[in-house]
């Protein structure tokens, strides 16, 4: 007998048409993976965000491992309920090897449950912490390859009119052989106009661009800045801008230049990062320009797992 997702106790503020749309679009996946929480076994908690809790789960339907993002809708204001549903809709649009795969979503017991791909390699933040603890630096070729994959993922978002707005090492996930998977679109924004966005500052402070710090209008270039912060972090094993408090951090982002990269890295890598971290948004390249200038001429992607696995296995 075909099971349907539970939709009892759906908060009244949510548009019932959106709930039905979720069901209609994901009906095939319900049959393959599962349609309610009873068909998933929670293995462990992976983390907590501003809107919900993320779990590693196993499907009793196909036996595979997934990520379950569980968002309690009753604790959210109507605006934030809509944003949670928006994340599921955004994820469904994206089909790219370097973006976390969305499988389905359903509502059960006042919770929006989003089932996504599980990245076995953890996240980039943990990997960089491992390097730092061992006093090792990432090889430059590895940085270029991860940057290429991340740039490819970001171009896919921008081509779908999506600004990520929270690119950081914690949201860059890794497969078991250490290929990049960009994830967590919880604060992403659909951008359908040539006019810059205005509104509340979003994102993680260490990765905020100057225009966000100064509450100025912004566009896709905030993602380019954040990409520069991530690439700098991969090379230097620390963020490009720091401060004892938010005011000091903001001053550093707006007025100071990052320190030089460690001497083993090439001038080309430094110039790449400085271009992404241009203070004036108009001087930063678009993501398509990044890929054209820096990656289309590079050789075919090479496996980057061997060097990374060696460092993580060394005691």
C-alpha positions as CSV (number, residue, x, y, z in Angstrom):
1,X,0.0,0.0,0.0
2,X,1.4,3.4,-1.0
3,X,2.2,5.6,1.9
4,X,1.6,9.4,1.8
5,X,3.5,11.9,3.8
6,X,1.9,13.1,7.0
7,X,0.5,16.6,6.8
8,X,-1.3,16.8,10.1
9,X,-1.0,19.9,12.2
10,X,0.3,22.0,9.4
11,X,0.6,25.6,10.8
12,X,-2.3,27.6,9.5
13,X,0.0,30.4,8.2
14,X,1.5,28.1,5.6
15,X,-0.1,28.2,2.2
16,X,-1.7,24.7,1.7
17,X,-1.1,25.0,-2.0
18,X,2.6,25.0,-1.3
19,X,2.3,21.9,0.8
20,X,0.4,20.1,-2.0
21,X,3.1,21.2,-4.5
22,X,5.8,19.7,-2.3
23,X,3.9,16.4,-2.3
24,X,3.2,16.4,-6.0
25,X,6.8,17.1,-7.0
26,X,8.3,14.6,-4.6
27,X,5.8,11.7,-4.9
28,X,8.2,9.5,-6.8
29,X,11.0,9.9,-4.2
30,X,8.5,9.0,-1.4
31,X,8.1,5.6,-2.9
32,X,11.8,5.1,-3.3
33,X,13.3,6.6,-0.1
34,X,10.4,7.2,2.4
35,X,7.5,9.5,3.0
36,X,7.5,10.0,6.8
37,X,9.8,10.0,9.8
38,X,9.0,6.4,10.8
39,X,10.9,5.3,7.7
40,X,14.1,6.9,8.7
41,X,16.4,5.9,11.6
42,X,18.3,8.8,13.2
43,X,22.0,7.7,13.5
44,X,23.4,10.9,15.0
45,X,22.9,14.7,15.2
46,X,25.2,16.6,12.7
47,X,24.4,20.1,13.9
48,X,22.0,22.8,14.7
49,X,21.2,25.9,12.7
50,X,19.1,29.0,13.2
51,X,16.0,27.2,11.9
52,X,16.4,23.6,12.8
53,X,18.4,20.5,13.6
54,X,20.3,18.4,11.0
55,X,20.6,14.6,11.4
56,X,22.4,11.7,9.7
57,X,19.7,9.2,9.0
58,X,19.2,5.8,7.3
59,X,16.2,5.0,5.1
60,X,14.4,1.8,5.9
61,X,13.2,1.8,2.2
62,X,16.5,1.6,0.3
63,X,19.0,1.3,3.2
64,X,21.0,4.4,2.1
65,X,22.3,7.2,4.3
66,X,20.9,10.7,4.0
67,X,20.8,14.0,5.8
68,X,17.5,15.0,7.4
69,X,17.0,18.7,8.1
70,X,14.2,19.1,10.6
71,X,12.6,22.5,10.9
72,X,10.0,23.1,13.6
73,X,7.6,25.5,11.8
74,X,5.5,26.4,14.9
75,X,8.5,28.2,16.4
76,X,8.9,30.4,13.4
77,X,7.2,33.6,12.4
78,X,5.2,33.4,9.1
79,X,8.0,35.1,7.2
80,X,10.5,32.5,8.4
81,X,8.1,29.6,7.7
82,X,8.0,30.8,4.1
83,X,11.8,31.0,4.0
84,X,12.0,27.4,5.2
85,X,9.7,26.3,2.4
86,X,11.7,28.4,0.0
87,X,14.8,26.5,0.9
88,X,13.2,23.2,-0.2
89,X,12.0,24.9,-3.4
90,X,15.5,26.3,-4.1
91,X,17.2,23.0,-3.6
92,X,14.8,21.2,-6.0
93,X,16.0,23.5,-8.8
94,X,19.6,22.6,-8.5
95,X,21.2,19.7,-10.2
96,X,25.0,19.9,-10.2
97,X,27.8,17.5,-9.1
98,X,29.2,20.1,-6.7
99,X,26.0,21.0,-5.0
100,X,24.4,19.0,-2.3
101,X,21.6,16.9,-3.9
102,X,18.0,17.5,-2.7
103,X,15.8,14.4,-2.7
104,X,12.5,15.4,-1.2
105,X,10.6,17.1,1.7
106,X,7.5,16.5,3.7
107,X,5.7,18.0,6.7
108,X,5.0,15.9,9.7
109,X,4.1,16.9,13.3
110,X,4.6,20.6,12.6
111,X,8.1,19.9,11.2
112,X,9.3,20.6,7.7
113,X,11.6,17.6,6.9
114,X,14.1,18.0,4.0
115,X,16.0,14.9,2.9
116,X,19.3,15.6,1.2
117,X,22.5,14.0,0.2
118,X,25.0,13.0,2.9
119,X,28.6,14.1,2.3
120,X,30.8,11.4,3.9
121,X,33.9,13.5,3.9
122,X,32.5,16.0,6.4
123,X,33.0,19.7,5.8
124,X,35.9,22.0,4.8
125,X,36.1,23.6,8.2
126,X,37.0,20.3,9.9
127,X,39.5,19.5,7.1
128,X,41.3,22.8,7.6
129,X,41.3,22.4,11.3
130,X,43.1,19.0,10.8
131,X,45.7,20.7,8.7
132,X,46.3,23.4,11.3
133,X,46.6,21.0,14.1
134,X,49.2,19.0,12.2
135,X,51.0,22.2,11.2
136,X,50.7,21.3,7.5
137,X,49.6,23.4,4.6
138,X,47.3,22.3,1.7
139,X,49.1,21.8,-1.6
140,X,48.4,24.6,-4.1
141,X,47.1,22.2,-6.7
142,X,44.5,21.0,-4.2
143,X,43.4,24.6,-3.5
144,X,43.0,25.3,-7.2
145,X,41.0,22.1,-7.7
146,X,38.7,22.8,-4.8
147,X,38.3,26.4,-5.9
148,X,37.4,25.2,-9.4
149,X,34.7,22.9,-8.1
150,X,33.3,25.6,-5.7
151,X,33.3,28.1,-8.5
152,X,31.5,25.7,-10.8
153,X,28.8,25.1,-8.1
154,X,28.5,28.9,-7.5
155,X,28.0,29.5,-11.3
156,X,25.2,27.0,-11.3
157,X,23.5,28.9,-8.5
158,X,23.9,32.3,-10.1
159,X,22.7,30.9,-13.5
160,X,19.5,29.9,-11.6
161,X,19.2,33.5,-10.2
162,X,20.2,32.3,-6.7
163,X,22.5,34.2,-4.4
164,X,23.8,31.9,-1.7
165,X,24.6,34.7,0.9
166,X,26.3,32.3,3.4
167,X,29.3,30.7,1.7
168,X,31.8,29.6,4.3
169,X,34.0,26.7,5.1
170,X,31.3,25.1,7.3
171,X,28.9,25.1,4.3
172,X,31.4,23.5,1.9
173,X,30.9,19.7,2.3
174,X,33.2,17.0,1.0
175,X,32.6,13.6,-0.5
176,X,34.6,10.6,0.7
177,X,37.2,11.3,-1.9
178,X,37.2,15.0,-1.0
179,X,35.4,16.6,-3.8
180,X,33.4,19.7,-3.0
181,X,29.7,19.9,-2.4
182,X,28.2,23.4,-1.7
183,X,25.3,23.2,0.7
184,X,23.0,25.0,3.2
185,X,20.9,27.3,1.2
186,X,18.9,28.4,4.2
187,X,19.5,32.2,3.7
188,X,19.8,32.1,-0.1
189,X,17.9,34.7,-2.2
190,X,16.2,34.4,-5.6
191,X,17.5,37.4,-7.6
192,X,15.3,38.3,-10.5
193,X,16.2,41.9,-11.1
194,X,19.1,44.0,-12.3
195,X,18.5,46.2,-9.3
196,X,20.7,45.5,-6.2
197,X,19.1,43.9,-3.2
198,X,18.5,45.9,0.0
199,X,17.5,44.8,3.5
200,X,18.7,43.0,6.6
201,X,22.4,41.9,6.7
202,X,22.7,38.2,6.3
203,X,25.5,35.7,6.4
204,X,28.4,34.8,8.8
205,X,30.4,37.9,10.0
206,X,33.8,36.6,9.0
207,X,32.6,36.2,5.4
208,X,30.6,39.4,5.1
209,X,31.6,41.7,2.2
210,X,32.2,45.4,2.7
211,X,28.8,46.4,1.1
212,X,27.0,44.1,3.6
213,X,29.0,45.5,6.6
214,X,28.0,49.0,5.5
215,X,24.3,48.0,4.9
216,X,24.6,49.0,1.2
217,X,22.7,47.4,-1.7
218,X,24.2,44.2,-2.9
219,X,24.0,41.5,-5.6
220,X,25.8,38.3,-6.7
221,X,29.2,39.9,-5.8
222,X,28.7,39.1,-2.1
223,X,29.2,35.4,-3.1
224,X,32.4,36.3,-4.9
225,X,33.8,38.0,-1.8
226,X,32.8,35.0,0.3
227,X,34.5,32.7,-2.2
228,X,37.7,34.7,-1.8
229,X,37.5,34.3,2.0
230,X,37.2,30.6,1.7
231,X,40.1,30.3,-0.8
232,X,42.2,32.5,1.5
233,X,41.3,30.3,4.4
234,X,42.4,27.1,2.5
235,X,45.8,28.7,2.0
236,X,46.5,30.5,5.2
237,X,44.4,28.3,7.5
238,X,42.7,31.3,9.0
239,X,40.2,33.9,7.8
240,X,41.5,36.9,5.8
241,X,39.8,39.4,8.2
242,X,39.5,39.2,12.0
243,X,38.7,41.4,14.9
244,X,38.2,41.2,18.7
245,X,34.6,42.2,18.2
246,X,32.1,42.8,15.4
247,X,33.0,46.5,15.2
248,X,36.7,45.7,14.9
249,X,35.9,42.9,12.4
250,X,33.8,45.2,10.3
251,X,36.5,47.9,10.3
252,X,39.0,45.4,9.1
253,X,36.8,44.1,6.3
254,X,36.1,47.6,5.0
255,X,39.5,49.2,5.5
256,X,42.3,46.7,5.7
257,X,44.0,44.3,3.2
258,X,44.5,40.7,4.1
259,X,48.1,39.6,5.1
260,X,50.2,37.9,2.5
261,X,49.8,34.2,1.9
262,X,52.5,31.8,3.2
263,X,55.6,32.0,0.9
264,X,55.1,28.5,-0.7
265,X,52.1,29.7,-2.7
266,X,52.4,31.3,-6.1
267,X,51.8,34.9,-7.1
268,X,49.0,33.6,-9.3
269,X,47.1,32.2,-6.4
270,X,47.6,35.4,-4.4
271,X,46.4,37.6,-7.3
272,X,43.3,35.3,-7.7
273,X,42.3,35.8,-4.1
274,X,43.0,39.5,-4.1
275,X,40.7,39.9,-7.1
276,X,37.9,38.1,-5.4
277,X,38.4,40.3,-2.3
278,X,38.2,43.6,-4.1
279,X,36.5,46.1,-1.7
280,X,34.5,47.7,-4.5
281,X,31.9,45.2,-5.8
282,X,32.1,46.4,-9.4
283,X,35.8,45.5,-9.5
284,X,35.2,41.9,-8.5
285,X,34.7,39.5,-11.3
286,X,31.4,37.7,-11.9
287,X,31.5,34.0,-11.3
288,X,31.4,33.3,-15.1
289,X,34.5,35.5,-15.4
290,X,36.2,33.6,-12.6
291,X,35.6,30.3,-14.4
292,X,36.6,31.7,-17.8
293,X,39.8,33.4,-16.7
294,X,41.1,31.0,-14.0
295,X,39.7,27.6,-14.7
296,X,38.8,26.9,-18.4
297,X,42.4,26.9,-19.4
298,X,43.5,24.6,-16.6
299,X,43.9,20.9,-17.2
300,X,41.2,18.3,-16.7
301,X,40.3,17.9,-13.0
302,X,42.6,15.6,-11.1
303,X,41.7,13.5,-8.1
304,X,42.6,15.5,-5.0
305,X,41.8,12.8,-2.4
306,X,45.3,11.2,-2.1
307,X,47.1,14.2,-0.6
308,X,44.2,15.1,1.7
309,X,43.6,11.5,2.9
310,X,47.3,11.2,3.7
311,X,47.2,14.3,5.9
312,X,44.0,13.1,7.7
313,X,45.4,9.6,8.3
314,X,48.8,10.8,9.6
315,X,49.0,10.8,13.4
